[in-house]
Amino acid sequence: MNYDFELIGQEKTPTGLTYVLRISPKRKHAFLCSGRIWVDAKDFAVIRLEGEPAKNPSFWTKTTEIERIYKKVGVFWLPSSNFSTTAVRFGGRAHMLIQYNIYLITSAEPLRAFEAEH
């Protein structure tokens, strides 16, 4: 497991009740975050993350703040947007927004049916 989790509260959102947890990485790594996550109380899916990398990913950056939002598409929670603000060492601030707009969920054979044939 990469993280320690601490329940710090609950919030009502337009999609329903969420649990708010503080996440603390167990090691410093650029692909791990420290911050908070919101977990849907019904599906137990992460629906939002706010934080910063556990380790600075580059000499050229001082700090990076991350916000990742998920939306429910059919029965799946999928990325809706990623927004980050980075303080660049010699260049001010950089903002990046990625929005995910179009998802096409296709059907697949259930795994049990596939296993029975083989």
C-alpha angles and dihedrals in degrees: 000000000000100000146049113220130206124185106228102169152310131265134191113228133177088266094050140266119347134190115227116214133182111227121205119182116231091221137024109258131147092233094054124079136209117208138069136320131196115217123198107243093216103043099024088226124143106250101172139018129190121180150088135267113278088228127030104256096209144019087233094064128067101187138354127199118198132197118182121182126193129198132199114250110182104314095335131089106219134175114281100174144348119204125180135176118199129189103220114212097231103013116051120244131338123202125197128186125186117185124192109206115159123049125173113196111200127192125251135190112268112257093240092059091051093048093049091058094052 
